[in-house]
């Protein structure tokens, strides 16, 4: 199939984009053991906190039902009314515990991955009804791991439960002679102790299983070098296209620079390699670079400046320094104020002298 990839080629860690696409498809690292732990831990806490209130509410409803059983109508409407009333009272007694249990079940998913909405899992696929695919899944590595994990979990919990209840065997045998009201506290204490033990065991199992599931999922998401290159082209663009875009941007910037050269106050050159066009007007904080360039660009700047009568001053060190430290439409650096001021002052004196001669 086209989606099948050679595991030997998938040697590169997946990119962030590839992982995001997997999450969008609903392909996430998920351990059912973590969900089971959250549900059992939530149930244990609920029993510890709400068992008294739940039992009291249900007992009160049943006690009233038994005490007034002689007065209950057993015809259709009366029986439905009794059942509905009893159902509402039972639901009211267990509503909060059930809501907390649902939140615990949702929390088991949210701690493993962010909330995912995807229809990929319910989309019809022939592989889901294929006997050969089902047979492969039944005897796959994952199925064998889950089978072994289940056996180990049952064996471990069974051994711990046996070790926990064995010292209580004589006490449990004596419960047959104890009044029912006295049995409930003993059963409740042993049940909570067993649940707490199961929660502790499953915490270790859940942590180990999540680490295994995450590593399996991460290995499944690995990419080949070719896939990384293709993804790079899709996200960052083809290098040839990017080069063409850079050329267009450079041409536009050059055209804009040349259009700004006539607005310059002076062009500082080195006399053939560097050219920097600066504009200064009264009220400005500092001169602004309107154009700069080297070699061919520098020559073009000098030509445009000559055509529009912009003064050209040769100062090699200053031209190189300003070219290296100032970008287009930026003010010159403070360390160049004095040198540039001398150049602009020189140009202004020349302009005044030329104006007097005219």
C-alpha positions, 0 to 999 in steps of 0.5 A: 500500500502507499501508506506503508513505509519501510521501518528501516528507512524511518530513522529520523525523529518526527517533526513538530508538524508531523506530530501535530498531523498525527494528533489531528488524525486522532493518532495519540499515545494512549494507555488504557491502564492510565484510564483504569487507574483514574477510574479506580482511584476516583471510585476509591476517593468517592467511596471514602467521601460519599459512601455514608451519604449515598447509603443513607439516601438510598436506605432512607428511600428503601425504608420508606418504600418498605414501611409504606408497602401496604399503601402502594398502589400496584396498578399501572399508573401508581406503580409507574409513579412509585418507580419514578419517585424511587429512581429520582431519589436514587439518582439524587443520592448518586448524582455527584459521585457519578459526575466525579467519576465521569470527570476522573474518566475524562481526566485519564485521557486529558493527562495523556494528550490534549483534547482531540476531535477526529472522525478518523477512528469511526471512518469505514475501512475495509481493513476493519472487516478483513479476516486476514487483517483481524487475524493479524491484529489478534496475533500481533506484537501489541496483542501479545503484549496486552495479553501478557500485561493482563496476566501479569496484572491479574497475577500481581493483584491476586497475589497482593490481595491474597497476602492482604486477606490471608491474615484476616481469614479467621476474622472473616469466618467469624462474620457469619455469627455477627449481626448484619449491622456490625458486618458493614463497618468491617466490610467497608474497612477491608474494601477500602484497604483492598482498593487502596492497595489496588490503586497503588499497584495500578499506579506503577502499572499505569506509569510503566504502560504509558511509557511503553505506549508513548515509546511505541507511538513515537517510534511509529511516528518516525520519518525517513530522510526523504519525508523530512525533505518533502515536508521542508519543501512544503512548509518552507517552500522550494529553494528555487522558488524562494531564490526567485522571491529573494531576487524579486524582493532585491529588485524592488528594494533596489528600485526603491533605493534609486528612487530615493537617491534624488532626495539625499543631501550627500552621497559618501563614497569609497570612491569605487566600491562603497556608496551611502546616500544620506538625507538631512533636513533641519529639525531631524534628529540625525541623518537618515540612510536612503540608499547604500550599496557596493560595486555595481549598486554603488556605481548606480547610486553615484550615477543617479546622484550625478544626474540630479546634482547631489553632492558626492564626497569621497571618504573611504573609512566613513563610507565603509563604517556607515554602510556596515552599521546602518540599514535603509531608512534608519538614522546613522549611529551616534558614533558617526555623528561628528564625521557625518556632520563635518561632511554635511557642513562642508556640503552646505558651505559649498551650496551657500558659496555657489548660491552667492556666485549666482 
